[in-house]
Amino acid sequence: MGRQTDTAVSYRLLLAGDEIVDHPLSADDLSACRLLLVPDRENLLSADHELLAKRMAKGACFVTVSEALAQTTSAVRVEPPGHVRALPRAKPGTAVRHLLNYEYDAARDDVQPLSDIRVLLNLSELGVANATTCRWVTPDTEPIVLRINSSRVQVPTLGLWGLLVFGDP
């Protein structure tokens, strides 16, 4: 398996209503989106169409996923020697990133452990701008504290999965 950089991006899904489902868009929800992906707006109710038009006038609205991804970066990027996924969980002042090892060996029905995984962080985007350390939590071991140096943290070993914990969730 080749090298891969994780490009997971946190997102939020907003749904509009129609003639059958009474679920209008909210101006607050639309304003909270830094980027907005709107693949189809032809069938929106007129009130939703107006709200969306106002939001689109502010920019950062896209029709395709590739356009939107070209304009954003992940709050966490993993530079492993193999396949690793970083899945987010966050709330104000805390963040957790699940690191999943995708180096699966079917013959052993297990993963190949990975070492010295570099994780690049955008602490502001994670909501923990002042973090200087995080905890590395894995099954069957005691959590360890990792230092954050220049927006990077070095994960010593990754078996099947582990958690990077920022703040006190």
C-alpha positions as CSV (number, residue, x, y, z in Angstrom):
1,M,0.0,0.0,0.0
2,G,1.3,3.5,-0.8
3,R,1.5,6.6,1.2
4,Q,-1.6,8.7,1.8
5,T,-2.3,12.0,3.4
6,D,-5.6,12.3,5.3
7,T,-7.9,14.9,3.7
8,A,-10.9,14.5,6.1
9,V,-12.8,17.7,6.4
10,S,-15.4,18.4,9.1
11,Y,-18.7,19.3,7.7
12,R,-22.3,20.1,8.5
13,L,-25.4,19.1,6.5
14,L,-28.2,21.5,6.0
15,L,-31.5,20.3,4.5
16,A,-34.3,22.4,3.0
17,G,-37.9,21.5,2.9
18,D,-40.3,21.1,0.0
19,E,-44.0,21.1,-0.6
20,I,-44.3,17.9,1.5
21,V,-41.7,18.4,4.2
22,D,-41.9,21.6,6.3
23,H,-38.2,22.2,7.0
24,P,-37.1,25.7,6.0
25,L,-33.5,26.7,5.9
26,S,-32.3,29.1,8.7
27,A,-30.4,32.3,8.0
28,D,-28.3,31.6,11.1
29,D,-27.4,28.1,9.9
30,L,-26.4,29.4,6.5
31,S,-24.3,32.3,8.0
32,A,-22.4,29.9,10.2
33,C,-21.0,28.0,7.2
34,R,-17.5,29.2,6.2
35,L,-17.9,27.3,2.9
36,L,-21.2,26.2,1.4
37,L,-21.7,23.4,-1.1
38,V,-25.0,23.8,-3.0
39,P,-25.2,21.1,-5.7
40,D,-28.8,21.8,-6.7
41,R,-31.0,24.8,-5.8
42,E,-33.7,24.6,-8.5
43,N,-36.3,22.8,-6.4
44,L,-36.0,25.0,-3.3
45,L,-39.0,26.8,-1.9
46,S,-39.0,30.5,-2.7
47,A,-38.2,31.5,0.9
48,D,-35.2,29.1,1.0
49,H,-34.1,30.2,-2.4
50,E,-34.0,33.9,-1.2
51,L,-32.1,33.0,2.0
52,L,-29.6,31.0,-0.1
53,A,-29.2,33.8,-2.6
54,K,-28.3,36.3,0.2
55,R,-25.7,33.8,1.6
56,M,-24.3,33.1,-1.8
57,A,-23.7,36.8,-2.4
58,K,-21.2,36.7,0.5
59,G,-19.1,34.2,-1.5
60,A,-17.5,30.8,-0.7
61,C,-20.3,28.9,-2.3
62,F,-19.6,26.0,-4.6
63,V,-21.5,23.6,-6.8
64,T,-19.2,20.6,-6.7
65,V,-17.3,18.8,-3.9
66,S,-14.0,19.2,-5.8
67,E,-14.5,23.0,-6.0
68,A,-15.2,23.2,-2.2
69,L,-12.3,20.9,-1.3
70,A,-9.9,23.0,-3.4
71,Q,-10.8,26.0,-1.1
72,T,-10.4,24.3,2.3
73,T,-7.9,22.4,4.3
74,S,-8.4,19.9,7.1
75,A,-7.8,21.0,10.7
76,V,-5.7,17.8,11.1
77,R,-3.5,16.3,8.4
78,V,-1.7,13.0,9.0
79,E,1.6,12.2,7.4
80,P,2.0,8.4,8.1
81,P,4.2,5.8,6.5
82,G,0.9,4.1,5.6
83,H,-2.8,4.5,5.4
84,V,-4.3,6.4,8.4
85,R,-7.7,8.2,8.7
86,A,-8.4,11.0,11.2
87,L,-12.0,11.3,12.2
88,P,-13.2,14.4,14.2
89,R,-15.2,14.9,17.3
90,A,-15.4,18.4,18.7
91,K,-17.2,20.7,21.0
92,P,-16.3,24.2,22.2
93,G,-12.9,24.1,23.9
94,T,-12.2,20.4,23.3
95,A,-11.5,18.2,20.4
96,V,-10.8,14.5,19.8
97,R,-9.3,13.0,16.7
98,H,-9.8,9.2,16.2
99,L,-6.8,7.8,14.3
100,L,-7.6,4.6,12.4
101,N,-4.9,2.4,11.0
102,Y,-5.9,1.2,7.5
103,E,-2.8,-1.1,7.0
104,Y,-4.9,-4.2,7.2
105,D,-3.2,-7.6,6.6
106,A,-5.9,-10.1,5.6
107,A,-3.5,-13.1,6.2
108,R,-3.1,-12.2,9.9
109,D,-6.6,-10.6,10.2
110,D,-4.9,-7.7,11.9
111,V,-3.3,-4.3,11.1
112,Q,0.4,-3.6,10.6
113,P,1.4,-1.3,13.5
114,L,2.7,2.1,12.4
115,S,5.4,4.2,14.1
116,D,6.3,7.8,14.3
117,I,3.2,9.3,12.7
118,R,3.3,13.0,12.2
119,V,0.0,14.8,12.7
120,L,-0.1,18.4,11.5
121,L,-2.7,20.6,13.4
122,N,-4.6,23.8,12.8
123,L,-5.4,24.3,16.5
124,S,-7.6,27.3,15.8
125,E,-9.8,25.3,13.4
126,L,-9.9,22.5,16.1
127,G,-11.2,25.0,18.6
128,V,-8.2,24.6,20.9
129,A,-6.0,27.4,19.8
130,N,-3.9,27.6,23.0
131,A,-3.2,23.8,23.4
132,T,0.4,22.9,24.0
133,T,-0.2,19.2,24.8
134,C,-2.7,16.5,24.0
135,R,-3.3,13.0,25.3
136,W,-2.7,9.9,23.2
137,V,-5.2,7.2,24.3
138,T,-5.1,3.6,23.0
139,P,-6.9,0.4,24.1
140,D,-5.3,-1.5,26.9
141,T,-2.6,1.2,27.7
142,E,-2.4,4.2,30.0
143,P,-2.8,7.6,28.2
144,I,0.4,9.5,27.5
145,V,0.9,13.2,27.1
146,L,2.3,14.4,23.8
147,R,3.8,17.9,23.3
148,I,2.5,20.0,20.4
149,N,5.5,21.6,18.7
150,S,5.0,24.1,15.9
151,S,1.5,22.8,15.3
152,R,2.7,19.2,15.0
153,V,2.4,16.2,17.3
154,Q,4.3,12.9,16.9
155,V,2.3,9.8,17.6
156,P,4.7,7.1,18.7
157,T,2.8,4.0,17.7
158,L,-0.6,3.3,16.1
159,G,-2.2,-0.2,16.3
160,L,-5.8,-0.5,15.1
161,W,-6.9,2.9,16.5
162,G,-6.1,5.6,19.0
163,L,-7.4,9.0,20.2
164,L,-5.7,12.4,20.2
165,V,-7.5,14.3,23.0
166,F,-7.2,18.1,23.2
167,G,-8.7,19.7,26.3
168,D,-11.0,17.9,28.7
169,P,-13.9,16.4,26.8
